[in-house]
Amino acid sequence: MYEIQHWGIMGKTMEVQRMKELLLLWSRFQSNRVALVGGNHTAARFCTR
């Protein structure tokens, strides 16, 4: 029983780690995209989509 609970906790922490990594990657991608296009009209078009 303990082992099952332990693995459940492990799985949850792994998921949290993955989520954090995804969020970091996403925010980095967003800032990079903004920096790349700058005040370009294409940026506005992407935002509305």
Buried (B, 14 or more C-beta within 10 A) or exposed (E): EEEEEEEEEEEEEEEEEEEEEEEEEEEEEEEEEBEEBEEEEEEEEEEEE
